[in-house]
Amino acid sequence: MQDILVVEDDPQLGPALRRGLTAEGYRVELVRDGNTGLERALAGDHALIVLDIMLPGLNGYRVCAALRSAGLRTPVLMLTAKDGEYDEAEGLDTGADDYLVKPFSSVVLLARLRALLRRGTTATAGRSVLRAGDLWVDLTLHRAGRGPVEFALTPKEFAILTCLARTPDHPVSKEEILAEVWDPAYTGGTAIVEVYISALRKKVDAPFAAHSIETVRGYGYRLTARELPR
């Protein structure tokens, strides 16, 4: 389960975000002012920060700038009621990774969050290993394995496993895998993803009697974070 810090002072939107994200399987911490948000972001180990701009105490721009100055690379999705291009530019210039104008739909918010989490710029930035249960993916060395056993993966297989491991326990669509792993010039359909997933399962699941790569019917795949029994 991934941790998300929500810094939002609106008495209706803040709790609504917490309920919605919790329902999607995230663990959510909600704070209502910029000073506390900065303190919790620096002290915690969050996968992502949802940050309002207009906050009591420090505003979102100053919070984000302070986080980046401190070397924290956790992805930041900035929320604001402002929709001018200069407001967006200022938010991005202070180090935000994405920008969402109120009001917004929960569908768009969740899609933006998933995209940021898939980029791999998480609260563990600086550490190059993604983990899902006893399965690990070393992004620096381009190695992956389960416990002490290392897999022999092709570059495509490694890229697909990385794509799934960035958001363990959350589904990734075939289209998203195709867009991230294959060259933009590729014009084939998503059936090629199914072929590679089948090959990947034979290496990361079958030898261990595991079922960590789950099919999400009509959508794509999910990498579960369950530990194998010892």
Solvent accessible surface area in square Angstrom, and as a share of the most:
residue,aa,sasa,rsa
1,M,130,0.58
2,Q,24,0.11
3,D,39,0.20
4,I,0,0.00
5,L,0,0.00
6,V,0,0.00
7,V,1,0.00
8,E,1,0.00
9,D,52,0.27
10,D,54,0.28
11,P,106,0.67
12,Q,148,0.66
13,L,41,0.20
14,G,0,0.00
15,P,25,0.16
16,A,41,0.32
17,L,10,0.05
18,R,94,0.34
19,R,155,0.57
20,G,38,0.37
21,L,2,0.01
22,T,76,0.44
23,A,87,0.68
24,E,80,0.36
25,G,30,0.28
26,Y,5,0.02
27,R,124,0.45
28,V,25,0.14
29,E,51,0.23
30,L,18,0.09
31,V,16,0.09
32,R,111,0.41
33,D,41,0.21
34,G,0,0.00
35,N,81,0.42
36,T,48,0.28
37,G,0,0.00
38,L,31,0.15
39,E,115,0.52
40,R,78,0.29
41,A,2,0.02
42,L,87,0.43
43,A,72,0.56
44,G,25,0.24
45,D,93,0.48
46,H,11,0.05
47,A,12,0.09
48,L,0,0.00
49,I,1,0.01
50,V,0,0.00
51,L,0,0.00
52,D,4,0.02
53,I,1,0.00
54,M,115,0.51
55,L,17,0.09
56,P,66,0.41
57,G,63,0.61
58,L,28,0.14
59,N,50,0.26
60,G,0,0.00
61,Y,22,0.08
62,R,143,0.52
63,V,1,0.01
64,C,0,0.00
65,A,39,0.30
66,A,34,0.27
67,L,0,0.00
68,R,33,0.12
69,S,102,0.65
70,A,65,0.51
71,G,50,0.48
72,L,38,0.19
73,R,116,0.42
74,T,3,0.02
75,P,1,0.01
76,V,0,0.00
77,L,0,0.00
78,M,0,0.00
79,L,0,0.00
80,T,0,0.00
81,A,75,0.58
82,K,81,0.34
83,D,113,0.58
84,G,32,0.31
85,E,125,0.56
86,Y,177,0.67
87,D,33,0.17
88,E,72,0.33
89,A,45,0.35
90,E,81,0.36
91,G,0,0.00
92,L,74,0.37
93,D,122,0.63
94,T,30,0.18
95,G,22,0.21
96,A,9,0.07
97,D,46,0.24
98,D,29,0.15
99,Y,15,0.06
100,L,11,0.05
101,V,51,0.29
102,K,46,0.20
103,P,137,0.86
104,F,45,0.19
105,S,56,0.36
106,S,75,0.48
107,V,111,0.64
108,V,61,0.35
109,L,6,0.03
110,L,27,0.14
111,A,45,0.35
112,R,81,0.29
113,L,0,0.00
114,R,56,0.20
115,A,33,0.25
116,L,2,0.01
117,L,0,0.00
118,R,33,0.12
119,R,136,0.50
120,G,18,0.18
121,T,51,0.30
122,T,14,0.08
123,A,24,0.18
124,T,34,0.20
125,A,43,0.33
126,G,88,0.84
127,R,153,0.56
128,S,36,0.23
129,V,43,0.25
130,L,18,0.09
131,R,157,0.57
132,A,3,0.02
133,G,23,0.22
134,D,28,0.15
135,L,2,0.01
136,W,38,0.13
137,V,0,0.00
138,D,19,0.10
139,L,51,0.25
140,T,96,0.56
141,L,104,0.52
142,H,128,0.57
143,R,104,0.38
144,A,2,0.02
145,G,0,0.00
146,R,7,0.03
147,G,34,0.32
148,P,138,0.87
149,V,74,0.42
150,E,82,0.37
151,F,19,0.08
152,A,85,0.66
153,L,38,0.19
154,T,60,0.35
155,P,118,0.74
156,K,62,0.26
157,E,7,0.03
158,F,19,0.08
159,A,34,0.26
160,I,0,0.00
161,L,0,0.00
162,T,8,0.05
163,C,0,0.00
164,L,0,0.00
165,A,2,0.02
166,R,45,0.16
167,T,4,0.02
168,P,20,0.13
169,D,59,0.31
170,H,16,0.07
171,P,40,0.25
172,V,1,0.01
173,S,9,0.06
174,K,44,0.19
175,E,107,0.48
176,E,41,0.18
177,I,0,0.00
178,L,31,0.15
179,A,86,0.67
180,E,73,0.33
181,V,23,0.13
182,W,25,0.09
183,D,91,0.47
184,P,134,0.84
185,A,81,0.63
186,Y,80,0.30
187,T,132,0.77
188,G,35,0.34
189,G,49,0.47
190,T,35,0.20
191,A,66,0.51
192,I,50,0.25
193,V,0,0.00
194,E,78,0.35
195,V,92,0.53
196,Y,59,0.22
197,I,2,0.01
198,S,52,0.34
199,A,33,0.26
200,L,0,0.00
201,R,72,0.26
202,K,140,0.59
203,K,68,0.29
204,V,0,0.00
205,D,8,0.04
206,A,69,0.54
207,P,89,0.56
208,F,53,0.22
209,A,88,0.68
210,A,7,0.05
211,H,145,0.65
212,S,8,0.05
213,I,6,0.03
214,E,49,0.22
215,T,81,0.47
216,V,32,0.18
217,R,225,0.82
218,G,87,0.84
219,Y,79,0.30
220,G,0,0.00
221,Y,10,0.04
222,R,68,0.25
223,L,1,0.00
224,T,8,0.04
225,A,33,0.25
226,R,150,0.55
227,E,102,0.46
228,L,43,0.21
229,P,129,0.81
230,R,257,0.94
